[in-house]
Amino acid sequence: MKEFKVKPNLAVGIWLGALTLVWIYDIVMFVLKSLDQQSFIIVSIFLAAMYLYFLGCRPYKYIVDGKTLIFKRRLLPQKEVDLMSCEVICDPVSRMADLVTRPHAIELYTDLKKRYSTFPKDRYEFVDAICESNKRIHCTVADYTDQHRKIEKKERRENRRRRKINKRS
């Protein structure tokens, strides 16, 4: 069982900071009597709901346990993905529906063409754990494939040297 933390998203951090500033502004306006009690309560409930969504309903940890990938969330039940049904693991694919393609995401596609986006801090180790769990998965993550190409080149060079040495002796 391997655990991976989620990489913090800058946009979510900025959004939560803005929500905090709005809440502080509303408290000041309520104390100064510029905001009535009903409006203050409605805004506070809305801001609390936004905080609960961003801090409680989004994954905070990924766990690769055997042949399953588990998305751990604080408030909602954990989501499990069967890695044996995954066909492709790749860098994010830009789509017309996405306004911004997140460059640090890793996407998993299943047999049924369902997409799971993950945002691990350590991309290489995460992809390595997924590829170890499912040997048949097609991997096109640039960080992982580049590293493995370097390792394979070194192994080929060493094998050639060994063969040459064995032929001479």
The 8 nearest C-alpha neighbors of each residue, nearest first, counted from 0:
[[1, 64, 63, 2, 62, 65, 128, 67],
 [2, 0, 63, 62, 64, 3, 128, 61],
 [3, 1, 62, 61, 63, 0, 4, 60],
 [4, 2, 61, 60, 119, 62, 5, 1],
 [5, 3, 60, 119, 120, 61, 59, 6],
 [4, 6, 119, 59, 118, 120, 60, 7],
 [5, 7, 120, 119, 118, 8, 4, 121],
 [8, 6, 5, 9, 12, 11, 120, 118],
 [7, 9, 11, 10, 6, 12, 118, 5],
 [10, 8, 12, 11, 13, 7, 14, 6],
 [9, 11, 13, 12, 8, 14, 15, 7],
 [12, 10, 14, 8, 13, 9, 15, 53],
 [13, 11, 9, 15, 10, 14, 16, 8],
 [12, 14, 16, 10, 11, 15, 17, 9],
 [13, 15, 11, 17, 16, 12, 10, 18],
 [16, 14, 18, 12, 17, 13, 11, 19],
 [17, 15, 13, 19, 14, 18, 12, 20],
 [16, 18, 14, 20, 19, 15, 13, 21],
 [19, 17, 15, 21, 16, 20, 22, 14],
 [18, 20, 16, 22, 17, 21, 15, 23],
 [19, 21, 17, 23, 22, 18, 24, 16],
 [22, 20, 24, 18, 19, 23, 25, 17],
 [21, 23, 25, 19, 24, 20, 18, 26],
 [24, 22, 26, 20, 25, 21, 19, 27],
 [23, 25, 21, 27, 22, 26, 20, 28],
 [26, 24, 28, 22, 23, 27, 29, 21],
 [27, 25, 29, 23, 28, 24, 30, 22],
 [26, 28, 30, 24, 25, 29, 31, 23],
 [27, 29, 25, 31, 33, 34, 26, 30],
 [30, 28, 34, 32, 26, 31, 27, 33],
 [29, 31, 27, 32, 28, 26, 33, 34],
 [30, 32, 28, 29, 33, 27, 34, 26],
 [33, 31, 29, 30, 34, 28, 35, 27],
 [34, 32, 28, 31, 29, 35, 30, 27],
 [35, 33, 29, 32, 28, 39, 36, 38],
 [34, 36, 38, 37, 39, 29, 33, 32],
 [35, 37, 39, 38, 40, 34, 29, 41],
 [36, 38, 40, 39, 35, 41, 34, 42],
 [39, 37, 41, 40, 36, 35, 42, 34],
 [38, 40, 36, 42, 37, 41, 43, 35],
 [39, 41, 43, 37, 38, 42, 44, 36],
 [42, 40, 38, 44, 43, 39, 45, 37],
 [41, 43, 45, 39, 44, 40, 38, 46],
 [42, 44, 40, 46, 45, 41, 39, 47],
 [45, 43, 47, 41, 46, 42, 40, 48],
 [44, 46, 42, 48, 43, 47, 41, 49],
 [45, 47, 49, 43, 48, 44, 42, 50],
 [48, 46, 44, 50, 49, 45, 43, 51],
 [49, 47, 51, 45, 46, 50, 44, 52],
 [48, 50, 46, 52, 47, 51, 53, 45],
 [51, 49, 47, 53, 52, 48, 54, 46],
 [52, 50, 55, 48, 54, 49, 53, 47],
 [51, 53, 56, 49, 55, 50, 54, 48],
 [52, 54, 50, 51, 55, 57, 56, 49],
 [53, 55, 51, 52, 50, 56, 57, 73],
 [56, 54, 73, 74, 51, 52, 57, 53],
 [55, 57, 52, 74, 75, 72, 53, 54],
 [56, 58, 55, 72, 53, 54, 59, 52],
 [59, 57, 72, 71, 60, 70, 56, 5],
 [58, 60, 5, 72, 71, 4, 57, 61],
 [59, 61, 4, 71, 5, 3, 58, 70],
 [62, 60, 70, 3, 69, 2, 71, 4],
 [61, 63, 2, 69, 1, 68, 64, 3],
 [64, 62, 68, 1, 0, 67, 65, 69],
 [65, 63, 0, 67, 62, 66, 68, 1],
 [66, 64, 67, 132, 63, 0, 68, 82],
 [65, 67, 82, 132, 64, 81, 83, 133],
 [68, 66, 81, 82, 64, 80, 65, 63],
 [67, 69, 63, 80, 79, 62, 64, 82],
 [68, 70, 79, 62, 61, 78, 71, 67],
 [69, 71, 61, 78, 77, 58, 60, 79],
 [72, 70, 77, 60, 58, 59, 61, 69],
 [73, 71, 58, 75, 77, 56, 57, 74],
 [72, 74, 55, 75, 56, 71, 58, 59],
 [75, 73, 55, 56, 72, 76, 51, 57],
 [74, 76, 56, 72, 73, 77, 55, 57],
 [77, 75, 78, 72, 74, 71, 73, 56],
 [76, 78, 71, 70, 72, 75, 79, 69],
 [77, 79, 70, 69, 76, 80, 71, 72],
 [80, 78, 69, 68, 70, 67, 77, 81],
 [81, 79, 68, 67, 82, 69, 78, 70],
 [80, 82, 67, 83, 84, 66, 68, 79],
 [83, 81, 85, 67, 66, 84, 80, 133],
 [82, 84, 85, 81, 133, 66, 67, 86],
 [83, 85, 82, 109, 110, 81, 86, 80],
 [86, 84, 109, 82, 83, 108, 87, 110],
 [85, 87, 136, 109, 108, 137, 110, 84],
 [88, 86, 137, 108, 136, 107, 138, 85],
 [87, 89, 107, 138, 106, 137, 139, 108],
 [90, 88, 140, 139, 106, 105, 138, 87],
 [89, 91, 105, 140, 106, 92, 104, 139],
 [92, 90, 106, 104, 105, 93, 89, 102],
 [91, 93, 94, 90, 100, 89, 106, 101],
 [94, 92, 100, 91, 95, 97, 99, 96],
 [95, 93, 96, 97, 92, 100, 98, 99],
 [94, 96, 97, 93, 98, 99, 100, 92],
 [97, 95, 94, 98, 93, 99, 100, 92],
 [98, 96, 99, 94, 95, 100, 93, 101],
 [97, 99, 96, 100, 95, 94, 93, 101],
 [98, 100, 97, 101, 93, 94, 102, 96],
 [99, 101, 93, 102, 97, 98, 91, 92],
 [100, 102, 103, 104, 99, 91, 93, 118],
 [101, 103, 104, 100, 91, 90, 105, 99],
 [104, 102, 101, 118, 105, 90, 91, 122],
 [105, 103, 118, 102, 117, 101, 91, 116],
 [106, 104, 90, 117, 116, 89, 91, 118],
 [105, 107, 116, 89, 115, 88, 91, 90],
 [106, 108, 88, 115, 114, 87, 116, 85],
 [107, 109, 114, 87, 113, 85, 112, 86],
 [110, 108, 85, 112, 111, 113, 86, 84],
 [111, 109, 112, 84, 85, 86, 108, 113],
 [110, 112, 109, 113, 108, 84, 85, 114],
 [113, 111, 109, 110, 108, 114, 86, 85],
 [114, 112, 109, 111, 108, 115, 110, 107],
 [113, 115, 108, 107, 112, 116, 106, 109],
 [114, 116, 107, 106, 117, 108, 113, 105],
 [117, 115, 106, 105, 104, 107, 114, 118],
 [116, 118, 105, 104, 106, 119, 115, 5],
 [117, 119, 104, 5, 6, 105, 103, 120],
 [120, 118, 5, 6, 121, 122, 4, 3],
 [121, 119, 6, 5, 4, 122, 118, 3],
 [122, 120, 119, 123, 124, 125, 3, 4],
 [121, 123, 125, 124, 119, 120, 126, 142],
 [122, 124, 126, 125, 143, 121, 127, 142],
 [125, 123, 127, 126, 122, 121, 128, 3],
 [126, 124, 122, 128, 127, 123, 121, 129],
 [125, 127, 129, 123, 128, 124, 130, 122],
 [126, 128, 124, 130, 125, 129, 123, 131],
 [127, 129, 131, 125, 126, 130, 124, 132],
 [130, 128, 126, 132, 131, 127, 133, 125],
 [129, 131, 127, 133, 132, 128, 134, 126],
 [132, 130, 128, 129, 133, 134, 127, 126],
 [133, 131, 129, 130, 66, 65, 128, 134],
 [132, 134, 130, 135, 131, 136, 83, 129],
 [133, 135, 130, 136, 131, 132, 137, 129],
 [136, 134, 133, 137, 86, 130, 83, 85],
 [137, 135, 86, 87, 134, 133, 138, 130],
 [136, 138, 87, 86, 88, 135, 139, 89],
 [139, 137, 88, 140, 89, 87, 136, 144],
 [138, 140, 89, 141, 88, 144, 137, 90],
 [141, 139, 89, 90, 143, 142, 138, 144],
 [140, 142, 144, 143, 145, 139, 90, 89],
 [143, 141, 145, 140, 144, 146, 123, 122],
 [142, 144, 146, 141, 123, 140, 145, 147],
 [143, 145, 147, 141, 146, 142, 148, 140],
 [146, 144, 148, 147, 142, 143, 141, 149],
 [147, 145, 149, 143, 144, 148, 142, 150],
 [146, 148, 150, 144, 149, 145, 151, 143],
 [149, 147, 151, 145, 150, 146, 144, 152],
 [148, 150, 152, 146, 147, 151, 153, 145],
 [149, 151, 147, 153, 148, 152, 154, 146],
 [150, 152, 154, 148, 153, 149, 147, 155],
 [153, 151, 155, 149, 154, 150, 148, 156],
 [154, 152, 156, 150, 151, 155, 157, 149],
 [153, 155, 151, 157, 152, 156, 158, 150],
 [156, 154, 158, 152, 157, 153, 151, 159],
 [157, 155, 159, 153, 158, 154, 152, 160],
 [156, 158, 154, 160, 155, 159, 161, 153],
 [157, 159, 155, 161, 156, 160, 154, 162],
 [160, 158, 162, 156, 161, 157, 155, 163],
 [161, 159, 157, 163, 158, 162, 164, 156],
 [160, 162, 158, 164, 159, 163, 165, 157],
 [163, 161, 165, 159, 164, 160, 166, 158],
 [164, 162, 160, 166, 165, 161, 159, 167],
 [163, 165, 161, 167, 162, 166, 160, 168],
 [164, 166, 162, 168, 163, 167, 161, 160],
 [167, 165, 163, 164, 168, 162, 161, 160],
 [168, 166, 164, 165, 163, 162, 161, 160],
 [167, 165, 166, 164, 163, 162, 161, 160]]
